[in-house]
């Protein structure tokens, strides 16, 4: 599997969605290819295919219904979004395995800023104590995954006040900047995530080849 990491900068959600679809088709045509696309969005709320609109507290909040799993969340400036597009069989992963991989990548990314994140039983993503640092939601099209993760870096967390994030009333969100005690730039987070993505999948590929 040849993993290509792309950095898209700040990009409208609709354009990023279109680019994802393009790469899904590329991977379907050649399962040996894979993509990790790192991007920042202007403010937008998205809700997964089985999400409940009652988790949108403010009815004036526009919500984009999308294909991934999970419920409602927020994307906006200061948040690192990663779209992971790969063929599960070629990667040697299950959906559950990919979720675990993304959690590990995000935990290691956070650790580079002195932040100790962890998983939580029954709740996807990365947590720092009772505060959620990163969310994960995937879609699957004929064994090809897309969508991915959202890591709060220097995000305006008040944007989450108008929803029940991930369908969990009362959830507390946090960011790398808050937990590290210093401003963390998106560029720093992108650089750290690129390293951890490469490291994880290079190691995993070696493990598969060595079986």
VMD Tcl script that draws the C-alpha trace (Angstrom):
set ca {
  {0.00 0.00 0.00}
  {1.41 3.36 -1.04}
  {0.15 6.03 1.36}
  {0.14 9.60 0.03}
  {-0.26 12.42 2.54}
  {-1.81 15.57 1.10}
  {-2.12 18.95 2.83}
  {-5.04 20.98 1.53}
  {-4.82 24.08 3.75}
  {-8.12 25.80 4.55}
  {-10.79 24.48 2.22}
  {-14.58 24.75 1.96}
  {-16.26 21.58 3.19}
  {-18.05 20.93 -0.11}
  {-14.80 21.07 -2.09}
  {-13.08 18.77 0.37}
  {-15.99 16.35 0.09}
  {-15.65 16.37 -3.71}
  {-11.92 15.70 -3.47}
  {-12.56 12.82 -1.10}
  {-14.91 11.21 -3.59}
  {-12.29 11.55 -6.31}
  {-9.74 9.74 -4.18}
  {-12.22 7.01 -3.25}
  {-12.53 6.26 -6.96}
  {-8.73 6.30 -7.38}
  {-8.36 3.75 -4.58}
  {-11.16 1.58 -5.95}
  {-9.35 1.53 -9.30}
  {-5.98 0.83 -7.66}
  {-6.28 -0.63 -4.11}
  {-2.53 -0.24 -3.69}
  {-2.97 3.50 -3.35}
  {-4.07 5.24 -0.14}
  {-4.47 8.85 0.97}
  {-4.38 10.81 4.19}
  {-5.65 14.33 3.45}
  {-5.09 17.00 6.10}
  {-7.32 20.06 5.98}
  {-8.89 22.92 7.94}
  {-12.48 23.99 7.24}
  {-14.43 27.23 7.57}
  {-17.17 26.80 10.21}
  {-19.57 23.94 9.44}
  {-21.62 21.38 11.39}
  {-21.87 17.84 10.04}
  {-24.01 14.93 11.14}
  {-23.48 11.24 10.38}
  {-25.92 9.06 8.47}
  {-27.55 7.73 11.66}
  {-27.24 10.96 13.63}
  {-30.18 12.51 15.42}
  {-31.09 16.10 14.54}
  {-32.36 16.57 18.11}
  {-28.66 16.83 19.05}
  {-28.60 20.23 17.32}
  {-29.56 22.57 20.16}
  {-29.86 25.74 18.06}
  {-32.36 25.18 15.21}
  {-30.76 28.06 13.29}
  {-27.52 26.10 13.05}
  {-27.07 24.79 9.50}
  {-26.07 21.11 9.43}
  {-24.59 19.13 6.55}
  {-25.80 15.50 6.44}
  {-22.94 13.22 5.40}
  {-22.04 9.54 4.93}
  {-19.83 8.87 7.94}
  {-20.84 7.17 11.13}
  {-21.27 9.09 14.36}
  {-23.56 11.96 15.23}
  {-23.19 15.74 14.99}
  {-19.90 17.61 15.28}
  {-18.31 20.92 14.43}
  {-15.48 21.71 12.02}
  {-13.85 25.11 11.91}
  {-10.68 27.20 12.04}
  {-8.02 25.87 14.36}
  {-9.14 22.26 13.95}
  {-7.12 19.65 12.04}
  {-9.32 17.36 9.99}
  {-7.84 14.22 8.46}
  {-9.55 12.22 5.73}
  {-8.16 8.68 5.47}
  {-8.97 6.94 2.20}
  {-7.70 3.39 1.82}
  {-8.70 -0.17 0.91}
  {-9.14 -2.08 4.15}
  {-8.10 -5.47 2.75}
  {-4.94 -4.07 1.19}
  {-4.12 -2.26 4.43}
  {-4.72 -5.42 6.44}
  {-7.28 -3.65 8.64}
  {-10.89 -3.95 9.75}
  {-13.03 -0.87 10.39}
  {-12.46 -1.36 14.11}
  {-8.74 -1.74 13.44}
  {-8.62 1.51 11.49}
  {-10.44 3.36 14.27}
  {-7.87 2.01 16.74}
  {-5.05 3.05 14.39}
  {-6.39 6.61 14.16}
  {-6.76 6.81 17.93}
  {-3.14 5.74 18.34}
  {-1.95 8.24 15.73}
  {-3.86 11.05 17.43}
  {-2.62 10.10 20.88}
  {0.97 10.14 19.64}
  {0.38 13.45 17.89}
  {-0.96 14.93 21.13}
  {1.99 13.51 23.08}
  {4.34 15.61 20.95}
  {2.80 18.63 22.69}
  {2.99 17.12 26.16}
  {-0.69 16.10 26.15}
  {-1.60 12.59 27.30}
  {-4.67 11.43 25.41}
  {-6.43 8.08 25.75}
  {-9.27 6.06 24.30}
  {-12.53 5.48 26.12}
  {-14.60 2.31 26.18}
  {-17.71 2.71 24.03}
  {-16.75 6.20 22.79}
  {-14.57 6.65 19.73}
  {-11.96 9.35 19.71}
  {-9.27 10.67 22.03}
  {-9.93 11.95 25.53}
  {-7.95 13.85 28.14}
  {-9.66 12.85 31.36}
  {-13.35 13.62 30.82}
  {-12.65 16.09 28.01}
  {-12.80 15.13 24.34}
  {-9.83 16.18 22.25}
  {-10.50 14.42 18.94}
  {-13.42 12.75 17.18}
  {-13.44 9.92 14.64}
  {-16.11 9.02 12.08}
  {-15.70 6.80 9.04}
  {-17.63 5.84 5.93}
  {-17.10 2.67 3.89}
  {-17.67 2.27 0.15}
  {-16.93 -1.22 -1.19}
  {-14.08 -1.81 1.28}
  {-12.69 1.71 0.73}
  {-12.80 3.98 3.80}
  {-13.20 7.74 3.77}
  {-13.91 10.59 6.19}
  {-11.71 10.24 9.28}
  {-10.80 12.40 12.29}
  {-11.06 15.91 13.72}
  {-8.42 17.09 16.21}
  {-9.03 20.31 18.13}
  {-5.81 22.32 18.02}
  {-6.75 25.96 18.66}
  {-10.47 25.63 17.97}
  {-13.12 28.05 19.24}
  {-14.83 25.53 21.51}
  {-17.90 27.73 22.03}
  {-19.03 26.49 18.60}
  {-19.77 23.14 20.25}
  {-22.26 24.82 22.60}
  {-24.94 24.80 19.90}
  {-24.88 20.99 19.55}
  {-24.58 17.85 21.65}
  {-21.17 16.81 20.25}
  {-21.19 13.20 19.05}
  {-24.73 12.90 20.41}
  {-23.47 13.14 24.00}
  {-25.24 15.85 26.08}
  {-22.96 17.53 28.59}
  {-19.75 16.47 26.88}
  {-16.76 18.76 27.50}
  {-14.53 19.48 24.52}
  {-10.90 20.53 24.76}
  {-7.95 21.36 22.50}
  {-4.20 20.91 22.25}
  {-3.72 24.58 23.09}
  {-5.74 24.30 26.30}
  {-4.21 21.03 27.45}
  {-0.62 21.96 26.59}
  {-0.92 25.36 28.25}
  {0.40 27.23 25.21}
  {-0.88 28.30 21.78}
  {-0.41 25.45 19.32}
  {-0.59 26.41 15.65}
  {-2.34 24.30 13.04}
  {0.94 24.11 11.10}
  {2.63 22.50 14.12}
  {-0.19 19.98 14.43}
  {-0.06 19.17 10.71}
  {3.67 18.51 10.89}
  {3.26 16.27 13.95}
  {0.34 14.36 12.44}
  {2.23 13.78 9.18}
  {5.10 12.17 11.09}
  {2.81 9.96 13.16}
  {0.73 8.87 10.16}
  {3.86 7.91 8.22}
  {5.35 6.14 11.24}
  {2.21 4.12 11.98}
  {1.54 2.94 8.44}
  {5.19 2.26 7.62}
  {5.42 0.07 10.72}
  {2.10 -1.64 9.93}
  {3.18 -2.35 6.37}
  {6.39 -3.93 7.61}
  {4.38 -6.08 10.01}
  {2.07 -7.28 7.22}
  {4.95 -8.05 4.88}
  {6.72 -9.94 7.63}
  {3.87 -12.34 8.35}
}
mol new
graphics top color blue
foreach p $ca { graphics top sphere $p radius 0.5 }
foreach p [lrange $ca 0 end-1] q [lrange $ca 1 end] { graphics top cylinder $p $q radius 0.2 }
display resetview
